[in-house]
């Protein structure tokens, strides 16, 4: 099995673990994310340094997947975007809650 196939299988498995309609996530619960032309899955684990947020994205089925890992302390956020205005996603930590939402504006 190729690396791309393995990543896509893992992403679909994680998505099936969580409810795609919820804004908040629980540890290891996968959430489907969509940035227009680029989509994938995000999840997090609780680590000593903070919440380790893992986002895997690819452009369509043929695109090369990329993995982004961010460690968030309370009050921190990570913003993922594409050159297209439609694709802005904010993942933020509010205390012990992790929120995933589409953002309306591009952040600097």
C-alpha positions as protocol buffer text, in pm:
chain_id: "A"
residue {
  index: 1
  type: UNK
  ca { x: 0 y: 0 z: 0 }
}
residue {
  index: 2
  type: UNK
  ca { x: 142 y: 342 z: -95 }
}
residue {
  index: 3
  type: UNK
  ca { x: 201 y: 619 z: 155 }
}
residue {
  index: 4
  type: UNK
  ca { x: -75 y: 829 z: -4 }
}
residue {
  index: 5
  type: UNK
  ca { x: -324 y: 542 z: 23 }
}
residue {
  index: 6
  type: UNK
  ca { x: -225 y: 483 z: 385 }
}
residue {
  index: 7
  type: UNK
  ca { x: -271 y: 853 z: 471 }
}
residue {
  index: 8
  type: UNK
  ca { x: -608 y: 868 z: 301 }
}
residue {
  index: 9
  type: UNK
  ca { x: -723 y: 550 z: 477 }
}
residue {
  index: 10
  type: UNK
  ca { x: -613 y: 693 z: 813 }
}
residue {
  index: 11
  type: UNK
  ca { x: -791 y: 1020 z: 739 }
}
residue {
  index: 12
  type: UNK
  ca { x: -1118 y: 847 z: 653 }
}
residue {
  index: 13
  type: UNK
  ca { x: -1089 y: 632 z: 965 }
}
residue {
  index: 14
  type: UNK
  ca { x: -1041 y: 940 z: 1183 }
}
residue {
  index: 15
  type: UNK
  ca { x: -1334 y: 1116 z: 1019 }
}
residue {
  index: 16
  type: UNK
  ca { x: -1559 y: 820 z: 1095 }
}
residue {
  index: 17
  type: UNK
  ca { x: -1466 y: 844 z: 1465 }
}
residue {
  index: 18
  type: UNK
  ca { x: -1611 y: 1192 z: 1514 }
}
residue {
  index: 19
  type: UNK
  ca { x: -1922 y: 1392 z: 1441 }
}
residue {
  index: 20
  type: UNK
  ca { x: -1850 y: 1621 z: 1148 }
}
residue {
  index: 21
  type: UNK
  ca { x: -2113 y: 1876 z: 1251 }
}
residue {
  index: 22
  type: UNK
  ca { x: -1967 y: 1962 z: 1594 }
}
residue {
  index: 23
  type: UNK
  ca { x: -1751 y: 2271 z: 1644 }
}
residue {
  index: 24
  type: UNK
  ca { x: -1563 y: 2129 z: 1943 }
}
residue {
  index: 25
  type: UNK
  ca { x: -1344 y: 1824 z: 1928 }
}
residue {
  index: 26
  type: UNK
  ca { x: -1250 y: 1561 z: 2183 }
}
residue {
  index: 27
  type: UNK
  ca { x: -899 y: 1410 z: 2187 }
}
residue {
  index: 28
  type: UNK
  ca { x: -838 y: 1173 z: 1894 }
}
residue {
  index: 29
  type: UNK
  ca { x: -1177 y: 1265 z: 1743 }
}
residue {
  index: 30
  type: UNK
  ca { x: -1135 y: 1334 z: 1372 }
}
residue {
  index: 31
  type: UNK
  ca { x: -1301 y: 1629 z: 1199 }
}
residue {
  index: 32
  type: UNK
  ca { x: -1332 y: 1674 z: 827 }
}
residue {
  index: 33
  type: UNK
  ca { x: -1193 y: 2008 z: 710 }
}
residue {
  index: 34
  type: UNK
  ca { x: -1252 y: 2183 z: 378 }
}
residue {
  index: 35
  type: UNK
  ca { x: -1052 y: 2473 z: 236 }
}
residue {
  index: 36
  type: UNK
  ca { x: -1216 y: 2477 z: -107 }
}
residue {
  index: 37
  type: UNK
  ca { x: -972 y: 2299 z: -340 }
}
residue {
  index: 38
  type: UNK
  ca { x: -790 y: 2144 z: -43 }
}
residue {
  index: 39
  type: UNK
  ca { x: -952 y: 1918 z: 215 }
}
residue {
  index: 40
  type: UNK
  ca { x: -860 y: 1663 z: 478 }
}
residue {
  index: 41
  type: UNK
  ca { x: -894 y: 1582 z: 846 }
}
residue {
  index: 42
  type: UNK
  ca { x: -785 y: 1734 z: 1178 }
}
residue {
  index: 43
  type: UNK
  ca { x: -753 y: 1578 z: 1525 }
}
residue {
  index: 44
  type: UNK
  ca { x: -559 y: 1641 z: 1843 }
}
residue {
  index: 45
  type: UNK
  ca { x: -396 y: 1463 z: 2134 }
}
residue {
  index: 46
  type: UNK
  ca { x: -325 y: 1597 z: 2482 }
}
residue {
  index: 47
  type: UNK
  ca { x: 49 y: 1630 z: 2542 }
}
residue {
  index: 48
  type: UNK
  ca { x: 249 y: 1776 z: 2835 }
}
residue {
  index: 49
  type: UNK
  ca { x: 329 y: 2092 z: 2632 }
}
residue {
  index: 50
  type: UNK
  ca { x: -30 y: 2149 z: 2509 }
}
residue {
  index: 51
  type: UNK
  ca { x: -276 y: 2013 z: 2256 }
}
residue {
  index: 52
  type: UNK
  ca { x: -93 y: 1859 z: 1961 }
}
residue {
  index: 53
  type: UNK
  ca { x: -317 y: 1937 z: 1662 }
}
residue {
  index: 54
  type: UNK
  ca { x: -255 y: 1727 z: 1351 }
}
residue {
  index: 55
  type: UNK
  ca { x: -408 y: 1839 z: 1021 }
}
residue {
  index: 56
  type: UNK
  ca { x: -363 y: 1632 z: 704 }
}
residue {
  index: 57
  type: UNK
  ca { x: -463 y: 1803 z: 378 }
}
residue {
  index: 58
  type: UNK
  ca { x: -454 y: 1716 z: 8 }
}
residue {
  index: 59
  type: UNK
  ca { x: -583 y: 1864 z: -315 }
}
residue {
  index: 60
  type: UNK
  ca { x: -832 y: 1610 z: -447 }
}
residue {
  index: 61
  type: UNK
  ca { x: -759 y: 1238 z: -450 }
}
residue {
  index: 62
  type: UNK
  ca { x: -448 y: 1274 z: -666 }
}
residue {
  index: 63
  type: UNK
  ca { x: -285 y: 1553 z: -461 }
}
residue {
  index: 64
  type: UNK
  ca { x: 13 y: 1487 z: -240 }
}
residue {
  index: 65
  type: UNK
  ca { x: -102 y: 1493 z: 124 }
}
residue {
  index: 66
  type: UNK
  ca { x: 72 y: 1726 z: 366 }
}
residue {
  index: 67
  type: UNK
  ca { x: 69 y: 1700 z: 744 }
}
residue {
  index: 68
  type: UNK
  ca { x: 73 y: 2007 z: 969 }
}
residue {
  index: 69
  type: UNK
  ca { x: 138 y: 1965 z: 1342 }
}
residue {
  index: 70
  type: UNK
  ca { x: 77 y: 2254 z: 1582 }
}
residue {
  index: 71
  type: UNK
  ca { x: 101 y: 2255 z: 1962 }
}
residue {
  index: 72
  type: UNK
  ca { x: -156 y: 2492 z: 2112 }
}
residue {
  index: 73
  type: UNK
  ca { x: -156 y: 2632 z: 2467 }
}
residue {
  index: 74
  type: UNK
  ca { x: -478 y: 2784 z: 2607 }
}
residue {
  index: 75
  type: UNK
  ca { x: -574 y: 3096 z: 2408 }
}
residue {
  index: 76
  type: UNK
  ca { x: -366 y: 3008 z: 2103 }
}
residue {
  index: 77
  type: UNK
  ca { x: -490 y: 2939 z: 1750 }
}
residue {
  index: 78
  type: UNK
  ca { x: -365 y: 2828 z: 1413 }
}
residue {
  index: 79
  type: UNK
  ca { x: -513 y: 2956 z: 1087 }
}
residue {
  index: 80
  type: UNK
  ca { x: -492 y: 2751 z: 768 }
}
residue {
  index: 81
  type: UNK
  ca { x: -576 y: 2912 z: 436 }
}
residue {
  index: 82
  type: UNK
  ca { x: -537 y: 2885 z: 61 }
}
residue {
  index: 83
  type: UNK
  ca { x: -479 y: 3167 z: -187 }
}
residue {
  index: 84
  type: UNK
  ca { x: -855 y: 3162 z: -250 }
}
residue {
  index: 85
  type: UNK
  ca { x: -1068 y: 3371 z: -13 }
}
residue {
  index: 86
  type: UNK
  ca { x: -1312 y: 3079 z: 38 }
}
residue {
  index: 87
  type: UNK
  ca { x: -1053 y: 2863 z: 210 }
}
residue {
  index: 88
  type: UNK
  ca { x: -984 y: 2988 z: 566 }
}
residue {
  index: 89
  type: UNK
  ca { x: -997 y: 2757 z: 867 }
}
residue {
  index: 90
  type: UNK
  ca { x: -926 y: 2850 z: 1229 }
}
residue {
  index: 91
  type: UNK
  ca { x: -838 y: 2591 z: 1494 }
}
residue {
  index: 92
  type: UNK
  ca { x: -830 y: 2748 z: 1840 }
}
residue {
  index: 93
  type: UNK
  ca { x: -787 y: 2636 z: 2198 }
}
residue {
  index: 94
  type: UNK
  ca { x: -1012 y: 2788 z: 2462 }
}
residue {
  index: 95
  type: UNK
  ca { x: -910 y: 2639 z: 2797 }
}
residue {
  index: 96
  type: UNK
  ca { x: -959 y: 2263 z: 2761 }
}
residue {
  index: 97
  type: UNK
  ca { x: -1172 y: 2297 z: 2446 }
}
residue {
  index: 98
  type: UNK
  ca { x: -1051 y: 2282 z: 2087 }
}
residue {
  index: 99
  type: UNK
  ca { x: -1269 y: 2458 z: 1831 }
}
residue {
  index: 100
  type: UNK
  ca { x: -1260 y: 2420 z: 1453 }
}
residue {
  index: 101
  type: UNK
  ca { x: -1440 y: 2679 z: 1244 }
}
residue {
  index: 102
  type: UNK
  ca { x: -1448 y: 2841 z: 905 }
}
residue {
  index: 103
  type: UNK
  ca { x: -1323 y: 3197 z: 935 }
}
residue {
  index: 104
  type: UNK
  ca { x: -1477 y: 3482 z: 738 }
}
residue {
  index: 105
  type: UNK
  ca { x: -1164 y: 3690 z: 691 }
}
residue {
  index: 106
  type: UNK
  ca { x: -802 y: 3622 z: 607 }
}
residue {
  index: 107
  type: UNK
  ca { x: -572 y: 3670 z: 909 }
}
residue {
  index: 108
  type: UNK
  ca { x: -226 y: 3826 z: 887 }
}
